[in-house]
């Protein structure tokens, strides 16, 4: 699509042709495995060494793991937790479990604390877990609160002790004994497939239940937002769907890096590994644009996208100035995958969430479920049901019911829509600041603050105030070498004109880091709690 006219024609002419039965292992991975050497995964380990996997090798490993699950007498519909860092065994375990018809709880030990791990294992009712050898002791310590857990499989990494933990199964030994031709469970599109735990930006994480329609819908994200082609190499630094379903839906290759890289090292690694499409959260781009980006002009990069939080226009401009490439924003959720994006081929609108993907009805509605007029703020909502939209919150029918308003699923975000249909993010409903008669989204305040050369990150939150109800408190992370001072506070205040007094923060608090979720989203509710004291 190259124009809004073409986009509208695509939306008007789109109709889902949904299969009754679908399994990502059989209908996607195995389909591309007919070319066994087709590049599927490029792995960079903790020392910077790389290993490549073809679709044929990964397909055999996925079938082997499905046979391991069958041999362990884990029945379709039971849950298995995959608690691994970014290593190929994560993809093998997740897709292999789905091939066996088992419900997968994908997560990463690199992103979670002990309390988070305990909650997911206990709440999901996992009957099996795949974890690294190094974290076996942690799981064993949590066993008393996981009554349904029957099987523990460990993945040995470099420098791990050679002796297996008691009662644990060696993942690689089990895989070697598995059947590479084990049949895939013939799952229906509506069968349960995944439980994803939300980021918990406004409170405890919810458990989101997805059926097999979630990976099925990933192909639309791959083509319309990432612009992925079958010969691309894709590097996503976060996101469960992007870690397998999105690139493999179109037969592309994914980059998996064991290292968590600092901004300068990330830029260097992009040049070394040669991805053609790169996806990262805005927090990562905000740090990268403070570095020298000149080397990326000679890289293989063609498309750059961001997701997780709204992307500030200033970051988009700095990325374009530094690399010559346009950074395109997108919006999605654990509950729905990608819904809205600055789509490939269309002129982006910096600061906008973009346009709904063809096939999804996304709009701004009022308290009665009616679509708001252009320019009016309201609740961002999605027509229910839709492929890829979650089936409900696991073990929480009340929360599921509360997320619906008539025919709409409520995302929990506030937004507006312009005359051309582009959506503009205001903020999480709980994050919107009400000062006097003004409703202020934190994003617009934070974008202004990030324009200052010394500001790396910013978060705007409500602070109680007797006369106005709330005022804005800004939490600031400065670049290395910069320091807070009366002059800096004055400069930050001057970023807001005289006519924007209600948007100008009343106080500035300077910190070394902001509290974030595992995927890099700022936890403003924690800052609000500190502001209220």
Buried (B, 14 or more C-beta within 10 A) or exposed (E): BEEBEEBBEBBEEEEEEEEEEBBBBBBBBBEBBEEBEBBBBBBBBBEEEEEEBBBBBBBBBBBBBBBBBBEBEBEBEBBBBBBBBBBBBBBBBBBBBBBBBBBBBBBBBEBBEEEBBBBBBBBBBBBBBBBBBBBBEBBBEBEEEBEEBEBBBBBBBEEBEEEBBEEBBBBEEBBEEBBBEBEBBEBEBBBBBBBBBBBBBBEEBBBBBBBBBBBBBBBBBBBBBBBBBEEBBBBBBBBBBBBBBBBBBBBBBBBBBBBEBEBEEBBBBBBEBBBBBBBBBBBBBBBBBBBEBEBBEEBBBBBBBBBBBBBBBBBBBBBBEBBEBBBBBBBBBBBBBBBBBBBBEBEBBBBBBBBBBBBBBBBBBBEEBEBBEEEEBBBBBBBBEBBBBBBBBBBBEEEBEEBBBEEBBBBBBBBBBEEEBBBBBBBBBBBBBEBEEEBBBBBBBBBBBBBBEBBBBBBBBBBEBEEBEBBBBBBBBBEEEBEBEEEBBEBBBEBBEEEEEBBBBBEBBBBEEBBBBBBBBBBBBBBBEBBEE
